[in-house]
């Protein structure tokens, strides 16, 4: 069973980004996150959905361009 909530460090590894970038994006609301027990956690399910939507949007733009 996969974890639903990722630590910032786990999310950074998952996305190949720095911990600082994950914190910044979470603070800006650019990635789905919540503060749980005083720690920032990233919602992996919503993050995956967001990434999938971004990929589909890019594919659509490429098809329109071609």
N, C-alpha and C positions, 0 to 999 in steps of 0.2 A: 504494500500500500504506500503510495507516494504521499509526501507531506503536502498539506494545503498551504501552509504558511512558511515562507523562507526567511531566514535571517538576512540581514543586509549583506553579510559576507557570502552566504550561499547564493543570493541573487547576483552578486557581483561575479562570482565564478560561473554561474549559469549563463549570464549574458556577456561574459568576457569584458566586463567593465570594471572600473575601480570602485572601491567602497564609497569614496567621496562622490562619485558620479551618481551612484544609487541613492545616497542620502539626498543629494541635490534634486534629483528627479522625483523622489518621493515627497519632498517638501513642496515642490512646485505642483504636485498632483499629476505629474506626467506618467507615473506608473502607479498601479493600485496598491495602496499600503494602508496600514493601520498601526496605531501605537498600542501594543499589548504588554501590559505589565511594565511599562516604562521603556520598552524597547520597540523600535520600528520593525515591523514585519511586512513582507511583501506577499500578496495573495497570488500564488503561482497559477491558479486556475484562471483568474482574471487577466493576469499578465500574459499567459499563453493565448488567450482569446484576443487580447489587444495586439499581440504580435501577428497572429493569423490575419486579423483585419488589415493591418498595415501591409502585409505581404499581398493580400488580395487587391488592395487599393493600388499598390505599385504595379501589379500585373495588369490591372485595368488601364492604368495610365500608359503603360508600354504598348498595350494593344491599340489604344487610341492613337498613339504616336506613329505606330507602324502602319 
